């Protein structure tokens, strides 16, 4: 009984503290992430520059939706169809593909660490539910575009735009936004400047989809 009471108290404290953490970050930029800490421990510098969503060219979130999560405005944080499809493709071998939504990736990037298997996935699901309920879609996209790794030691759309294109993220072309979005799944192995092979093809495909996202209203929840 004593152990059970301890576990119940521990669970209550976790719920309360995690909710408070999410509420605070609804209004303040996340100061640091575990991924950034990992870069520092590996000897890399960390470059980041917070930009409000209103100060980022709208083609950047559109490219992110096109490349990462076309149903971002329609789901409640989880795209079970995409997750099932990714599981089936991965079971067949070849390139490993994820089915995580932008909301799930934001929860992982802000509150958790890379790797960790099913335990980390469980916590990721919990924080995804919280940010969907407390933050809403615009805040989720804003935070994602500021904490997502866009290159080794580079975090966010602003730092990526300056690193790759020598100008701010407030005036990205669809092609530039597409290239940054193409880097997101494997930021330590991909470059947005003079990309080759898959990254170039994928970036160009995303750039072509930016207009579709705008025309079909797939970004309606963040306008």
N, C-alpha and C positions, 0 to 999 in steps of 0.2 A: 504493500500500500504506500509505503514511504517513497519508493521509486516511482510509482504511478503519479503521486502528487507532485513530485519533482518534475516529471516529464510534462505534466499538465501546465505547471507554472512556467516551465521553459517555453512551451508552445505559445502560451499567452503573451509572454514577454517578446517572443519573436514576432508575433503578429502586430503587437503595439509598436515596437521599435521600427519594423519594416514599413509600417503604414506612415509613421512620423517621417521616416527617411524619404519616402516617396512624396509626401506633402511638401517638405522643404524644397526638394528639387523641382517641384512644380513651379516655383518662383525664382530659384537661384540656379545658375549654371553648375553642373557637376564639376568640382575642382580638379578631380583626378580619377583615373580608373586603374584597375588591376593590370590591364593590358599596357597602359603607359608605364606603370611601375616595372613591368617585365622588360620593356625596352630599356629603361634606365639601368636595370640590373645587368642587361646584356651589353652595356657600354654605349648605347645609342642615346642621342639627345632626343628630346620630345618637342615638337613644334605644333602649337595649336593656337587658334585665335577665334574666340567666340563671336558668332554672328547671329543676330536674330533672323528668324525665317523671312521677315519682311525685307531684310538686307541681302538676301541671297537670291540670285536670279531664279525666277520661277521654273526655268527649264531644268534646274538641278534637281528639285524634288520630283519633277515629272520624269526625268531620266532614271531616278532612283526607283520610282514606282514601276517604270517600264522594265528595268533590269532586275529588280529584286522582289517585287510584290505587287502584281497588277491589281490584286483585290484589296489593297490596303484600306481603301475607303469603305469597302463593303463588309469586311469581316470584323469580328470582335476581338481580334488579337491572334486568332489561330485559323489557319487555312487547312482544314483537315484533308481536303481533296489533294492539295499540293503535297502535303506530308505523306499521304498514301502513295502518290505517284512517285515521289522521290525514293521512298522505301522500295518500291517495285523495281525502279531503274537501278538502284544500288545493288539489289540482290542479283541482278543480271551481270554485274561486273562493270569495268570501265571507270570513267571519271566519277568520283563520289559527288553526289549532289544533295544539297540540303533542301528542306521544305519549310524552313523558318521564315516567318513574316518579318517585316520591318519592326513591328512591335516586339517580337521575341528577341530579335537581334539587339534592339535598344536596351531591353531588360538585361540581357547578358552583358553588353558592353558597359553599362553604367553600374550595375550592382554586383556582378559576378566576375568570373574569370574564364579563360578559354579552357576547353577540355572538361574533364570531370565526369563524363558519362551520364548515366541516368540520374544520379543524385543532383548534379548541376542542372540537368534538364527539369527536374521537379521544382527546384527553386526558381528557375527561369520562368516556368509556367505561372508560379505564384506572383512573381513581380510583373509579369505580362498582364495578368488580371488587374493588378493594382494600378498600373500606369494607364491602362485603357479606361479604368473607372475614374481616376483622379486627374490625369493629365489631359486626356482627349487627344485626337489625332494630330492637330496642329503642333502641340507641344511635343508629342512623340517624334514627329518628323523633324522639328527644330533641334531637339536634343540629338537625334540620330545623325543629322548632318553636321553636328559639331563634335561628336565623340567617335564616330566611325573611323577606323584606321584606313587611311588612303595612301599609304606608303610606309616604308620603314621609318618609324619615328615621326610620322606625319599624321595628324588627326584633324578631321573635319574638312568641309568643302572649301573654306577660306584658305587654310594652309595648303591644301592640294592645288587650288587655283594659282596661288602665288608660286608654289614649287614647280608646277608643270607649265604654266602659261604666263607667268610674270605679271599677273594682274588680279584684282580682287574677284571674289565669287559673285559680286553684284552685277557682273556683265559677262556671264558665260554664254557662249554660243551653244546650240544643241549638240554640235560635234564635240565640243570640250566637255560639256556635261555628260555626254554619253561615254566618253573615255574615262572620266573619273568614276562613273557608275560601274564600268567594266572592271575597274581595279578592285572594287569593294570585296568581292568574294575571296580573293587571295592577295591582299595588299603587300605582303612581303615578297611576293614573286612576280608582281606585275607592275608595269610603268605606263603612265598615260602619255608620255612623250615618245613620239615615233614608235608606237606599239607595233608588234608583229604578230602574225599568226592568229590564234584564237582571240587574243585581246583586241586586235585591230578589227577583226570581223564582228566580234560581239559589240564593241564600242560603236561601230557604224550602224549596226542593227538597232541598238538602243537609241541612237540619235534619230533614226528614221521613225521610231515609235513615239518620240516626244510629242509630235503633233497629234498623234492618235490619242494619247493620254489627255491632251488639252481638249481636243474636239469631242471625245466621248465622255468627258467629265469625270475621268478616273481620278482626278485630283480635286474633286469638288469639296472634299472635307477639309482641305488645307487652304482654300482660297480665302 
